[in-house]
């Protein structure tokens, strides 16, 4: 999988539009979008459950946890990343959201995941 970096900056115009007082603007939010290399890339699997229509595609939780670990350490520069756990059988459905759980230096944090298309792309936000 390749990671495409998307850096969003909050400008003074956004602060004014949001009705914020003068002060220090919040730091920019750094999100990472994961793009599959092919329709059968690790991280996306087809359901083996019977269905009247085409098989529902779901994310491979172990492959996603591995990708999230890599993104947290290399892109977000998070130190002391421990175990990452992502929920099983999350559908590959545009707009769906869920959270992976990560141990960072002994503290449990949540990593928001947003599916950004029906092709297996998803956005990994910073740990909260």
C-alpha positions as CSV (number, residue, x, y, z in Angstrom):
1,X,0.0,0.0,0.0
2,X,1.1,3.5,-0.5
3,X,0.3,6.4,1.8
4,X,-0.7,9.7,0.3
5,X,-0.1,12.6,2.7
6,X,-2.8,15.1,3.0
7,X,-1.9,18.2,5.1
8,X,-4.7,20.5,6.1
9,X,-3.9,23.9,7.5
10,X,-6.2,26.2,9.5
11,X,-5.8,29.8,8.4
12,X,-6.9,33.0,10.0
13,X,-9.9,33.2,7.7
14,X,-11.1,29.8,9.0
15,X,-10.7,31.1,12.6
16,X,-12.6,34.2,11.8
17,X,-15.3,32.2,10.0
18,X,-15.6,29.9,13.0
19,X,-15.9,32.8,15.4
20,X,-12.7,32.3,17.2
21,X,-11.1,35.0,19.3
22,X,-7.6,36.2,18.6
23,X,-5.0,33.9,19.8
24,X,-2.7,31.2,18.7
25,X,-4.3,29.0,15.9
26,X,-4.5,25.3,16.6
27,X,-1.7,23.2,15.0
28,X,-2.5,21.8,11.6
29,X,-4.2,18.5,11.4
30,X,-2.2,15.9,9.5
31,X,-4.1,13.0,8.0
32,X,-2.8,10.2,5.9
33,X,-4.9,8.5,3.2
34,X,-4.0,4.9,2.4
35,X,-4.4,3.9,-1.2
36,X,-4.5,0.3,-2.3
37,X,-2.1,-0.9,-5.0
38,X,-4.6,-3.3,-6.5
39,X,-8.1,-4.6,-5.8
40,X,-6.6,-7.6,-4.0
41,X,-4.1,-5.7,-1.8
42,X,-3.6,-6.7,1.8
43,X,-6.0,-5.0,4.1
44,X,-9.1,-5.6,2.1
45,X,-10.7,-9.0,1.8
46,X,-14.0,-10.4,0.5
47,X,-16.5,-11.9,2.9
48,X,-17.0,-15.6,2.8
49,X,-20.5,-15.2,4.1
50,X,-23.2,-16.2,1.6
51,X,-25.0,-13.3,-0.1
52,X,-27.7,-12.8,-2.7
53,X,-25.6,-10.1,-4.4
54,X,-21.9,-9.8,-4.8
55,X,-19.7,-10.6,-1.8
56,X,-19.3,-7.8,0.7
57,X,-15.7,-6.6,0.9
58,X,-14.3,-6.1,4.4
59,X,-10.9,-4.8,5.7
60,X,-8.4,-7.3,7.0
61,X,-8.0,-6.1,10.6
62,X,-4.4,-7.5,11.0
63,X,-3.2,-5.9,7.7
64,X,-4.8,-2.6,8.7
65,X,-3.2,-2.7,12.2
66,X,0.2,-3.2,10.5
67,X,-0.4,-0.2,8.2
68,X,-1.6,2.0,11.1
69,X,1.5,1.0,13.1
70,X,3.7,2.0,10.2
71,X,1.9,5.3,9.5
72,X,2.0,6.3,13.2
73,X,5.7,5.7,13.5
74,X,6.9,6.9,10.1
75,X,4.4,9.7,9.1
76,X,3.1,10.9,12.4
77,X,6.5,10.3,14.2
78,X,4.7,8.8,17.3
79,X,7.2,7.3,19.7
80,X,6.7,4.2,21.8
81,X,3.9,2.7,19.6
82,X,2.9,-0.6,21.1
83,X,0.1,-2.9,20.1
84,X,-2.4,-1.7,17.5
85,X,-5.8,-3.4,17.3
86,X,-8.4,-2.7,14.6
87,X,-11.9,-4.1,14.6
88,X,-12.7,-7.2,12.5
89,X,-14.9,-7.2,9.4
90,X,-15.3,-3.5,8.9
91,X,-17.0,-3.0,5.5
92,X,-15.3,-1.3,2.6
93,X,-18.0,1.3,2.2
94,X,-17.4,5.0,1.4
95,X,-17.9,7.2,4.4
96,X,-17.9,4.5,7.1
97,X,-15.9,5.3,10.2
98,X,-14.4,3.2,13.0
99,X,-11.4,3.4,15.4
100,X,-8.3,1.3,15.9
101,X,-6.9,1.2,19.4
102,X,-3.2,1.8,20.0
103,X,-1.0,1.6,23.1
104,X,1.3,4.6,23.1
105,X,3.9,4.6,25.9
106,X,1.4,2.6,28.1
107,X,-1.6,4.8,27.4
108,X,-4.5,3.6,25.3
109,X,-5.4,5.9,22.4
110,X,-7.9,5.8,19.6
111,X,-7.0,6.2,15.9
112,X,-9.9,7.3,13.8
113,X,-10.3,5.6,10.4
114,X,-12.5,7.0,7.7
115,X,-13.2,4.9,4.5
116,X,-12.7,7.3,1.5
117,X,-14.1,5.2,-1.3
118,X,-15.5,1.8,-2.2
119,X,-12.1,0.8,-3.6
120,X,-10.4,0.3,-0.2
121,X,-8.9,3.7,0.4
122,X,-9.0,5.0,4.0
123,X,-7.8,7.9,6.0
124,X,-5.8,7.5,9.2
125,X,-6.1,10.4,11.5
126,X,-3.7,11.2,14.4
127,X,-4.2,9.3,17.7
128,X,-6.6,10.9,20.2
